[in-house]
């Protein structure tokens, strides 16, 4: 009897953890062949999938056309297509674990999305802040003068064959 009660409590705790809202983010690449007007419709489909699964929006990065670090190969209509550019965007949202699975499935089934990733994250803003470089003014009080080269100081006139042979003998005598 005690084992049945403990097992029921464990199931209830597991269900409570599954039903808890968690923060997720979906990052996606939309094919560059999709027109700018149509990109918003694709993003609307992702938003609809999030709302359908009971999620709420936290933040969003609007899709923009970017050059990819490497080509992505996708099978379309029975042939391979390679893309070196894509519209990249992201949406941060809060939903249950089951809802996140549903969103991931919906995004993967969208024909215009060539790559996507749904992952668990934190609510806080995690984007890196860009700092503008600070320029320092450098004041010079001394004038910069060129130093005398050692080779030029030694030269006083043309070198004869005998002087050259003597210098070579000294160097090769070791």
RODO-2510 file (C-alpha; in nm, 4 decimals, decimal comma):
residues 174
     n   res          X          Y          Z
     1     x     0,0000     0,0000     0,0000
     2     x     0,2790     0,2398     0,0942
     3     x     0,4590     0,1581    -0,2327
     4     x     0,1490     0,2466    -0,4362
     5     x     0,1203     0,5841    -0,2609
     6     x     0,4908     0,6587    -0,3185
     7     x     0,4589     0,5608    -0,6852
     8     x     0,1537     0,7856    -0,7275
     9     x     0,3418     1,0775    -0,5682
    10     x     0,6363     1,0242    -0,8053
    11     x     0,4019     1,0251    -1,1061
    12     x     0,2332     1,3412    -0,9802
    13     x     0,5716     1,5111    -0,9335
    14     x     0,6850     1,4033    -1,2815
    15     x     0,3613     1,5341    -1,4351
    16     x     0,4013     1,8656    -1,2502
    17     x     0,7538     1,9055    -1,3880
    18     x     0,6300     1,8278    -1,7405
    19     x     0,3406     2,0730    -1,7079
    20     x     0,5667     2,3532    -1,5814
    21     x     0,6284     2,6349    -1,8251
    22     x     0,9853     2,6590    -1,9493
    23     x     1,1620     2,9128    -2,1662
    24     x     1,2677     2,7966    -2,5135
    25     x     1,4136     2,9614    -2,8199
    26     x     1,3710     2,8614    -3,1814
    27     x     1,6336     2,9682    -3,4338
    28     x     1,5564     2,9171    -3,8014
    29     x     1,6942     2,9666    -4,1523
    30     x     1,4379     3,0458    -4,4209
    31     x     1,5382     2,9700    -4,7805
    32     x     1,6712     3,2745    -4,9692
    33     x     1,4350     3,1939    -5,2576
    34     x     1,1425     3,3051    -5,0394
    35     x     1,0475     3,6654    -5,1198
    36     x     1,0658     3,9269    -4,8447
    37     x     0,6860     3,9584    -4,8398
    38     x     0,6507     3,5815    -4,7908
    39     x     0,9096     3,5618    -4,5097
    40     x     0,6623     3,7242    -4,2700
    41     x     0,4030     3,4575    -4,3538
    42     x     0,6532     3,1817    -4,2685
    43     x     0,7344     3,3525    -3,9368
    44     x     0,3595     3,3881    -3,8761
    45     x     0,3315     3,0104    -3,9126
    46     x     0,5943     2,9628    -3,6409
    47     x     0,4112     3,2085    -3,4140
    48     x     0,0837     3,0255    -3,4786
    49     x     0,2459     2,6931    -3,3807
    50     x     0,3696     2,8482    -3,0552
    51     x     0,0258     2,9928    -2,9750
    52     x    -0,1454     2,6651    -3,0674
    53     x     0,0732     2,4776    -2,8192
    54     x    -0,0195     2,7241    -2,5421
    55     x     0,3000     2,9273    -2,5469
    56     x     0,3610     3,2953    -2,4831
    57     x     0,6190     3,5159    -2,6570
    58     x     0,9116     3,6733    -2,4715
    59     x     1,1373     3,8191    -2,7433
    60     x     1,1978     3,7984    -3,1162
    61     x     1,4716     3,8705    -3,3680
    62     x     1,3289     3,9617    -3,7083
    63     x     1,4646     3,7517    -3,9956
    64     x     1,7335     3,9119    -4,2083
    65     x     1,9202     3,7784    -4,5110
    66     x     2,2702     3,6660    -4,4104
    67     x     2,5640     3,4985    -4,5816
    68     x     2,6120     3,1574    -4,4215
    69     x     2,9474     3,0345    -4,2919
    70     x     2,9048     2,7194    -4,5019
    71     x     2,6604     2,5917    -4,7622
    72     x     2,3479     2,4091    -4,6480
    73     x     2,2335     2,1284    -4,8760
    74     x     1,8594     2,0513    -4,8856
    75     x     1,6561     1,8033    -5,0884
    76     x     1,3750     1,9821    -5,2704
    77     x     1,1466     1,8197    -5,5269
    78     x     1,3743     1,5171    -5,5596
    79     x     1,6969     1,7096    -5,6194
    80     x     1,9637     1,8660    -5,4015
    81     x     1,9805     2,2412    -5,3616
    82     x     2,2680     2,4255    -5,1963
    83     x     2,2195     2,7555    -5,0193
    84     x     2,4951     2,9940    -4,9147
    85     x     2,2516     3,2583    -4,7849
    86     x     1,9388     3,2403    -4,5711
    87     x     1,6964     3,4581    -4,3762
    88     x     1,7938     3,4001    -4,0112
    89     x     1,5548     3,4797    -3,7274
    90     x     1,4708     3,3628    -3,3761
    91     x     1,1823     3,3656    -3,1291
    92     x     1,2084     3,3202    -2,7519
    93     x     0,8922     3,1815    -2,5930
    94     x     0,7547     3,0098    -2,2833
    95     x     0,5703     2,6776    -2,3136
    96     x     0,5435     2,3294    -2,1604
    97     x     0,7765     2,0477    -2,2624
    98     x     0,5089     1,8870    -2,4791
    99     x     0,4378     2,2240    -2,6384
   100     x     0,8067     2,2654    -2,7241
   101     x     0,8044     1,9267    -2,8968
   102     x     0,4970     2,0317    -3,0963
   103     x     0,6633     2,3605    -3,1986
   104     x     0,9797     2,1759    -3,3031
   105     x     0,7758     1,9315    -3,5125
   106     x     0,5784     2,2152    -3,6773
   107     x     0,8950     2,4099    -3,7640
   108     x     1,0672     2,1032    -3,9111
   109     x     0,7631     2,0332    -4,1318
   110     x     0,7584     2,3871    -4,2780
   111     x     0,8843     2,3534    -4,6372
   112     x     1,0440     2,7006    -4,6562
   113     x     1,2597     2,6511    -4,3448
   114     x     1,5873     2,4854    -4,4423
   115     x     1,7300     2,4480    -4,0907
   116     x     1,5975     2,5054    -3,7387
   117     x     1,6843     2,4446    -3,3764
   118     x     1,4625     2,4539    -3,0662
   119     x     1,6461     2,4654    -2,7342
   120     x     1,5831     2,5465    -2,3707
   121     x     1,7224     2,8800    -2,2504
   122     x     1,6743     3,1470    -1,9826
   123     x     1,4324     3,4371    -1,9744
   124     x     1,7028     3,7054    -1,9451
   125     x     1,8462     3,8815    -2,2478
   126     x     2,1538     3,6792    -2,3455
   127     x     2,2636     3,8746    -2,6518
   128     x     2,6145     4,0173    -2,6410
   129     x     2,6288     4,3928    -2,6084
   130     x     2,8365     4,5673    -2,8720
   131     x     3,0763     4,8221    -2,7284
   132     x     3,2070     5,0990    -2,9476
   133     x     3,5846     5,1205    -2,9324
   134     x     3,7143     5,4224    -2,7462
   135     x     3,9736     5,6321    -2,9219
   136     x     4,2513     5,7844    -2,7181
   137     x     4,4355     6,0948    -2,8221
   138     x     4,8106     6,0490    -2,8082
   139     x     5,0220     6,3604    -2,7593
   140     x     5,3804     6,3541    -2,8809
   141     x     5,6263     6,5925    -2,7229
   142     x     5,9465     6,4532    -2,8723
   143     x     6,0195     6,4491    -3,2397
   144     x     6,1058     6,1141    -3,3843
   145     x     6,4453     6,1032    -3,5515
   146     x     6,5871     5,8249    -3,7549
   147     x     6,8856     5,6478    -3,6053
   148     x     7,2120     5,6090    -3,7922
   149     x     7,2542     5,2640    -3,9395
   150     x     7,5638     5,0732    -3,8436
   151     x     7,6477     4,9804    -4,2015
   152     x     7,6358     5,3400    -4,3209
   153     x     7,8624     5,4648    -4,0417
   154     x     8,1344     5,2123    -4,1298
   155     x     8,1393     5,3105    -4,4953
   156     x     8,3720     5,5963    -4,5622
   157     x     8,4772     5,5161    -4,9106
   158     x     8,4906     5,2409    -5,1673
   159     x     8,6217     4,9028    -5,0495
   160     x     8,9114     4,7521    -5,2412
   161     x     8,9520     4,3866    -5,3358
   162     x     9,2368     4,3438    -5,0871
   163     x     9,0320     4,4815    -4,7955
   164     x     8,7443     4,2529    -4,8881
   165     x     8,9718     3,9445    -4,9063
   166     x     9,1277     4,0331    -4,5702
   167     x     8,7845     4,0674    -4,4074
   168     x     8,6753     3,7311    -4,5529
   169     x     8,9935     3,5625    -4,4272
   170     x     8,9253     3,6936    -4,0750
   171     x     8,5668     3,5637    -4,0849
   172     x     8,6538     3,2202    -4,2265
   173     x     8,9654     3,1672    -4,0121
   174     x     8,7592     3,0170    -3,7321
***
